[in-house]
């Protein structure tokens, strides 16, 4: 559970860093109007809204780890590609993919943590989980700001891609518990 809490915190760091620095990048670096930058951010959120039920459903059938690994890896790759290639015409499509994968993994992490936690500690687990996400995501704007001032705003996006990749490596180290499947035939009492 603690490793998943760390993964969720790192994913939240990425999300918060994007919330702060993506609008700055869109308006200052790409020269978009505030309205168009808002549209780009809405595309990211909307794609995430589409991705969450898909990821949740797939994780219920094929396992949390598989979906979480694919989503975090995809998020990292999309972030790296967007920062490295800086293709204006591809940017809104890339943001849609970014939102789809980044937001889709959030409920999968929650479900996995709740799967592992004792039922009588659900409230405590959720509060600890939420607190750790808030703590790590509050560090992201400061770290990204320092990186952007020192090495440029694109470096902040590389950092965010790295946080998601490290989170994915942590997920790979977590052993997924197999669900106990009920017997098809009841034994006589």
C-alpha positions as CSV (number, residue, x, y, z in Angstrom):
1,X,0.0,0.0,0.0
2,X,2.8,2.4,0.8
3,X,4.4,1.9,-2.6
4,X,1.1,2.6,-4.3
5,X,0.7,5.7,-2.1
6,X,4.1,6.9,-3.4
7,X,3.0,6.1,-7.0
8,X,-0.2,8.1,-6.6
9,X,1.8,11.0,-5.1
10,X,4.2,11.0,-8.0
11,X,1.3,10.9,-10.5
12,X,-0.3,13.8,-8.6
13,X,3.1,15.7,-8.9
14,X,2.9,15.3,-12.6
15,X,-0.7,16.4,-12.8
16,X,-0.1,19.4,-10.6
17,X,3.0,20.4,-12.5
18,X,1.0,20.3,-15.8
19,X,-1.8,22.3,-14.3
20,X,0.7,25.1,-13.4
21,X,3.2,25.0,-16.3
22,X,1.1,23.9,-19.2
23,X,-0.9,27.2,-19.4
24,X,2.4,29.1,-19.1
25,X,3.9,27.1,-21.9
26,X,0.8,27.4,-24.1
27,X,0.6,31.2,-23.8
28,X,4.2,32.3,-23.4
29,X,6.1,29.8,-25.6
30,X,3.5,28.8,-28.2
31,X,1.8,32.2,-28.2
32,X,-1.7,31.0,-27.9
33,X,-4.5,33.3,-26.7
34,X,-5.8,32.6,-23.2
35,X,-9.1,31.3,-24.8
36,X,-7.2,28.8,-27.0
37,X,-5.0,27.7,-24.2
38,X,-8.2,27.1,-22.1
39,X,-9.5,25.0,-25.0
40,X,-6.3,22.9,-25.1
41,X,-6.6,22.3,-21.3
42,X,-10.2,21.4,-21.7
43,X,-9.3,18.8,-24.3
44,X,-6.8,17.3,-21.8
45,X,-9.5,17.0,-19.1
46,X,-12.2,15.7,-21.5
47,X,-9.9,13.0,-22.8
48,X,-9.2,12.0,-19.2
49,X,-12.9,11.9,-18.5
50,X,-13.2,9.4,-21.4
51,X,-10.2,7.4,-20.3
52,X,-11.2,6.8,-16.7
53,X,-14.1,4.4,-17.1
54,X,-12.3,2.6,-19.8
55,X,-9.2,2.0,-17.6
56,X,-11.4,1.1,-14.6
57,X,-13.3,-1.5,-16.6
58,X,-10.1,-3.0,-18.1
59,X,-8.4,-3.1,-14.7
60,X,-11.4,-5.0,-13.2
61,X,-11.0,-7.7,-15.9
62,X,-7.2,-7.9,-16.5
63,X,-5.7,-6.6,-13.3
64,X,-4.7,-3.3,-11.8
65,X,-0.9,-3.6,-12.4
66,X,-1.2,-4.1,-16.1
67,X,-3.4,-1.1,-16.7
68,X,-1.4,1.1,-14.3
69,X,1.9,0.2,-16.0
70,X,0.5,0.9,-19.5
71,X,-1.1,4.2,-18.4
72,X,2.0,5.5,-16.6
73,X,4.4,4.5,-19.3
74,X,2.2,6.1,-22.0
75,X,1.9,9.3,-20.0
76,X,5.7,9.5,-19.7
77,X,6.2,8.8,-23.4
78,X,3.6,11.4,-24.5
79,X,5.1,14.0,-22.2
80,X,8.6,13.4,-23.5
81,X,7.4,13.4,-27.2
82,X,5.5,16.7,-26.6
83,X,8.5,18.4,-25.0
84,X,11.2,17.0,-27.3
85,X,9.5,17.5,-30.7
86,X,7.5,20.7,-30.0
87,X,5.2,20.1,-32.9
88,X,2.6,22.8,-32.8
89,X,0.2,20.9,-35.1
90,X,0.4,17.8,-33.1
91,X,0.2,19.5,-29.7
92,X,-3.6,19.3,-29.1
93,X,-3.7,15.6,-30.2
94,X,-0.8,14.9,-27.9
95,X,-2.6,16.7,-25.0
96,X,-5.6,14.5,-25.6
97,X,-3.5,11.4,-25.3
98,X,-1.7,12.9,-22.3
99,X,-5.0,13.5,-20.5
100,X,-6.4,10.2,-21.5
101,X,-3.6,8.2,-19.9
102,X,-2.7,10.5,-17.0
103,X,-6.3,10.8,-15.6
104,X,-7.2,7.2,-16.5
105,X,-4.8,5.7,-14.0
106,X,-6.1,7.7,-11.0
107,X,-9.1,5.4,-10.3
108,X,-7.0,2.3,-11.0
109,X,-4.6,3.3,-8.2
110,X,-7.5,4.1,-5.9
111,X,-9.1,0.7,-6.6
112,X,-5.8,-1.2,-6.1
113,X,-5.2,0.5,-2.7
114,X,-8.7,-0.2,-1.6
115,X,-8.4,-3.8,-2.8
116,X,-5.3,-4.2,-0.5
117,X,-6.5,-2.3,2.5
118,X,-8.5,-3.9,5.3
119,X,-12.2,-3.0,4.9
120,X,-12.4,-1.7,8.5
121,X,-9.6,0.8,7.7
122,X,-11.1,2.2,4.5
123,X,-11.5,5.8,5.8
124,X,-8.0,5.9,7.3
125,X,-6.6,4.5,4.1
126,X,-8.3,7.0,1.9
127,X,-7.3,9.9,4.2
128,X,-3.6,8.8,4.3
129,X,-3.7,8.3,0.5
130,X,-5.2,11.7,-0.2
131,X,-2.8,13.4,2.2
132,X,0.2,12.0,0.6
133,X,-1.0,13.0,-2.8
134,X,-1.5,16.5,-1.6
135,X,1.9,16.6,-0.1
136,X,3.8,15.5,-3.2
137,X,1.7,17.5,-5.6
138,X,2.3,20.7,-3.5
139,X,6.1,20.2,-4.1
140,X,5.7,20.0,-7.9
141,X,5.1,23.7,-8.7
142,X,8.2,24.7,-6.6
143,X,10.4,22.0,-8.2
144,X,9.2,22.7,-11.7
145,X,9.5,26.5,-11.2
146,X,13.1,26.1,-10.1
147,X,13.9,23.8,-13.0
148,X,12.1,26.2,-15.5
149,X,14.0,29.2,-14.2
150,X,17.3,27.4,-14.3
151,X,17.1,25.3,-17.6
152,X,13.9,26.5,-19.4
153,X,10.3,25.5,-19.2
154,X,10.7,22.4,-21.4
155,X,13.1,21.0,-18.8
156,X,10.2,21.1,-16.3
157,X,8.2,18.8,-18.6
158,X,11.1,16.4,-18.8
159,X,11.1,16.3,-15.0
160,X,7.4,15.5,-15.0
161,X,7.9,12.8,-17.6
162,X,10.6,11.4,-15.3
163,X,8.4,11.4,-12.2
164,X,5.8,9.3,-14.1
165,X,8.5,6.9,-15.3
166,X,9.9,6.5,-11.8
167,X,6.3,5.9,-10.6
168,X,6.0,3.2,-13.2
169,X,9.3,1.5,-12.1
170,X,7.8,1.4,-8.6
171,X,4.7,-0.2,-9.9
172,X,6.8,-2.9,-11.6
173,X,8.2,-3.7,-8.2
174,X,4.8,-4.3,-6.6
175,X,3.5,-7.8,-6.6
176,X,-0.1,-8.0,-7.7
177,X,-2.3,-10.1,-5.4
178,X,-4.4,-12.7,-7.3
179,X,-8.1,-12.5,-6.6
180,X,-9.6,-15.6,-5.0
181,X,-12.2,-16.9,-7.5
182,X,-15.2,-18.6,-6.0
183,X,-15.7,-22.3,-6.7
184,X,-18.2,-23.1,-9.5
185,X,-19.7,-26.0,-7.6
186,X,-20.6,-25.9,-4.0
187,X,-19.5,-28.7,-1.8
188,X,-22.1,-30.4,0.3
189,X,-22.1,-29.3,4.0
